[in-house]
Amino acid sequence: MKNLNFAAELQLKLGAPASGTIESLRLLRAFLKLAPRQRFEVIKLVEDLASEEALPEHPLS
């Protein structure tokens, strides 16, 4: 932020953000810099990984 007084006041009122929040914002910024096709590929990859985690590793029977 360019206005350091504003940033300092905001931090006093809200506290410092968690490291997870900061990392999420960095990832969001990087994601937004991608081309639309690359965004689609990232979303597809994450969906595929999430669906693989939902499946059991070994059959139940």
C-alpha positions in Angstrom: 0.0 0.0 0.0 1.2 3.5 -0.8 -0.3 5.1 2.3 1.6 3.6 5.2 -0.5 5.4 7.8 -3.6 3.7 6.4 -1.9 0.3 6.4 -0.7 0.8 10.0 -4.1 1.8 11.2 -5.7 -1.1 9.4 -3.3 -3.6 11.0 -4.0 -2.1 14.4 -7.7 -2.5 14.0 -7.7 -5.9 12.3 -4.4 -7.5 13.4 -1.9 -9.1 11.2 -3.2 -11.6 8.6 -2.4 -15.3 9.1 0.3 -16.7 6.9 -2.2 -19.0 5.2 -4.2 -15.9 4.2 -1.1 -14.2 2.7 -0.2 -17.4 0.8 -3.8 -17.7 -0.5 -3.6 -14.1 -1.8 -0.3 -14.7 -3.5 -1.7 -17.8 -5.2 -4.8 -15.9 -6.3 -2.7 -13.1 -7.7 -0.6 -15.6 -9.7 -3.7 -17.4 -10.9 -5.2 -14.1 -12.2 -2.0 -13.4 -14.2 -2.5 -16.7 -16.1 -4.0 -16.8 -19.6 -7.6 -18.0 -19.6 -6.6 -21.4 -21.1 -4.0 -21.9 -18.4 -6.6 -21.0 -15.7 -8.9 -23.7 -17.1 -6.0 -26.2 -17.0 -5.2 -25.4 -13.4 -8.9 -25.7 -12.4 -9.1 -29.0 -14.2 -6.0 -30.3 -12.5 -7.2 -29.4 -9.0 -10.6 -30.9 -9.7 -8.9 -34.1 -10.9 -6.7 -34.3 -7.8 -9.7 -33.6 -5.5 -11.7 -36.4 -7.1 -8.8 -38.9 -6.8 -8.5 -38.1 -3.1 -12.2 -38.8 -2.6 -11.9 -42.3 -4.0 -10.7 -45.0 -1.6 -7.1 -46.3 -2.4 -8.2 -49.9 -2.1 -11.5 -51.5 -3.0 -13.7 -52.2 0.0 -14.4 -55.8 -1.0 
